[in-house]
Each structure stands twice: as structure tokens, then as C-alpha cells.
Amino acid sequence: MADLDLELRELGRELAFPPTPDLAAKVRAQLEAAPRSSPRTRLLRPSRRTIAIAFAIVAVAVGIAFAVPPARTAILRVFGVGGVRIRLVDKLPERRVDGARIFGTPVTLAKARRRLDFPLEVPSVDGFDAPDHVYVSRALPGGVVFLVYGSVQRPRALLTAFTTSGFPYAEKSAGPGTTYQPVRVDGQPAAWLAGAPHQFAFRDRGGVFHTGTLRLATNTLLWRVGYVTYRLEGDLSLDQAVRIAESLR
Amino acid sequence: MVGRPLDEAELVELARRGDTRAYEALVERYQSIAFRTAYLLTRSAEDAEEAAQDGFVKAYRALGRFRPGAPFRPWLLRIVANEARNRRRSAGRRDVLALRAAAEQGSGDAAPSPESSALAASRRETLLAAVGSLREDDQRVIACRYFLGFSEEETAEALGWRRGTVKSRLSRALTRLRERLEEEGEDDG
């Protein structure tokens, strides 16, 4: 027993670890998709403002009145679709227009489905039935998937899906340049945001907030299928977006 | 890269200036320990892969804050471990640690007799089961210090504890482990 130290060290050498995946290539691909020198990297560096927004989102989650940033922005209305809260504010916190937030591991559609805790449906209309890239991450409870149409750097459309477990994980802040319109997808309440870029923030399952202004999110449709929230962004008209949304299979 | 291989400090410096190739070399160097660290903290190969990958990406983006000349490994492992701990908080299926199959177990020593190797294997199984029965913090500190071979300082970084806490928690974890092993011994007897 005196040699417990030694025994434990030996035990460590005999442990069965899963094989180490080849991370080098994946990391490099991810870095090259969003290089540090670009303004996009601001997304990943938490700033004081990010923290302020994070606290604000906690406030939304527990239903407390709040203002972001304090004393500068009045919140005009709050809507909710699935796991996303939409706040209409009179002024967006200053933030650069950054890249689309695509993260996770590039996978096939079949693999993405295996890694998600929810059934993933994919649009069946022409041009949207086969995404060019699929990224999946377990950063959100249940997982989150990004279906990328076009290039990862500059997608023409992006469909994101994640589960909704009762309270909002994500939030959009829309300023005066953005129009919000309640719409219906398959008869269910949905939201259409059009116009100026709006901010998007979400809380990952570690409780960490990620925020960013979506370059892509000029027009966004948010809707829900059961407990799964879908977000379609792209240069699409409302009719096109609803048609795509209603074609999920 | 020609001539002699670049040392760590040179690679870090190149990566700081945006050289993703240099950073890739660092990832190659540390991906195994990063993945294993994340695996011991998450007990899920998928979560560990994601935590390690995200950790490497975040570390790259944070290189501007890295103090030149400081050791890179503990700094990196702290970021990876943080990613892993965040993922561990969620529910989900977790692997139980196991020993490598006997055939894979390479030993530098002269071939032991079948009896003694069977005995050693059984002792290791007992020890591993006893570690697995400990509370999570105990398992983590043991994993960092013994299974990953971290220093006290690295363990403190990885677990987000103070160094003094690592010392006291490790000591208590080992006491509890000895108690478990004694209980096991009594059961056998």
C-alpha cells in the first residue's frame, strides 16, 4: 500500500484511451475558415460588452426586466419562437458586423443525425435538399447542427437547428433597421426578421454565452417543429423562406 | 520548415503572428495529451474530441495574451480542460475507464510468469474499480496527477483549483482510496 503512488502511475499507463483523433487538420481548417486577423475573431473574444449581453440574456431567461447596454437601449418588445427570444430594441449595442457563426465538426448529414439528440429534418425543395456542408456541435444541450448552402466562408443560406428545452438558449436583438413580422409555418407561430443585420447570442451548455452579429442574417426565419427550433438565414424573400421551411422532411 | 525542427517557443511565436502551419505543428505535438485530458474529464470520446478541438481553436485565438517564453503546454491544457469541464456538466452516457487488453499492454520488463501477470492485472482491475467508486473530484485529481502525469501546478490549472487545494484534495482522495481498497481486501478475505 505504501506504493500506491507507483501503482496509480502504472495504472495510468495501462488505461485504455479511445484513439486520439487527428485534430491538427480539423483545427487548421477551422482557423483558416475564420482567421484571427479578421474582425470576425471578435466573436470569440469575450469583451466587456459580451459579458453585459450575457447577463442580459440570463435576465431574459428568468423573466426579469433588463436593458442592454444599461441606460442606452430601451427594449421595445420581446417575442419568442421556440428556443429563441427576439428583442426589439431602439438601438443595437455597438458591434461590428461579423461572420456567420458556424462551428463544430464538419460531418456528413448521416453522422450529424447520429450525433444529435433530436430528429433533424432537411428541406426537400430544390437547391436546399442537399446542403454543401454540415457542421455539428454538442455545445448546446441536445446538439446543434448547421446546414451550410454555398461556401462556409460566404454561405448563400444557413439553416441551424437545435432543441428547445423549455427556456431560451438563444436570443436575437433586432434594432430599428430590422423589421419583425410574426408569420406562420405550417400553421405554427414563426418569426420573420428582415433588413439590417441583427445580433444573435446563445448560451452553450456550459453556461457560456456566444454573441455576434450575423453577416448573413439579413433575412431570417425562425420556426419550430415540435421541440426543435430552426433558423434559416439568407438572402431570401419571406415566401421563399416559408416554402423552404414547410418543405422539411 | 527546413533544417532542424523548430522548437516550441519558435512555433508559438510563429503561430502568434498568424502562421497556421506552425500552430498545426503544435496541435500535432499536444493533441494526444489534450484529448486524453479532455477524455478523463468528460469520459466521452465525442465530447473529448470537441473539447480538445475547440480548446485548440480558442487557444490560437488567445495567443495574443500568451506570455512569450512561458510554457505552452499548461496554458493550452487549462483551456482544453475548461472546455471539457463545461461539457461534463451536461447529462449523458459516460464511459467507464478500462484497462487496455492484455495483448496491447507493452512491458519493457522481462516477460513475467503468467501467474504474476494475472495477479498484477487483477490488482490493477481492483485499483481501477476503487478509483471509479470515488467521488468525481477525487477521481479528477487522481487522473490529473497519476494518469496524465501532471504536476501539482498543471493539475491546479486544469481543474481550476488553487495549488493548495490540489494538495489537500489529493491527500484526502488517496486516503479514501486506501479505505476502499482495504474494504475490498476484507471482502475478499
Interface residues (C-beta under 8 A of the other chain):
Chain A: M1 L4 D5 E7 L8 R9 E10 L11 G12 E14 L15 A16 F17 P18 T20 P21 D22 L23 A24 A25 K26 V27 R28 Q30 L31 E32 P35 R36 S37 T41 L44 R45 F103 G104 T105 R115 S137 R138 A139 P141 D204 R205 G206 G207 V208
Chain B: G18 T20 R21 Y23 E24 A25 V27 E28 Q31 S32 A34 F35 R36 Y39 A45 E46 D47 A48 E49 E50 A52 Q53 D54 F56 V57 K58 Y60 R61 A62 L63 E83 R85 N86 R87 R89 S90 L97 A98 L99 R100 A101 Q105 R123 R124 L127 L128 V131 I142 R145 Y146 F147 L148 G149 L174 L177 R178 L181
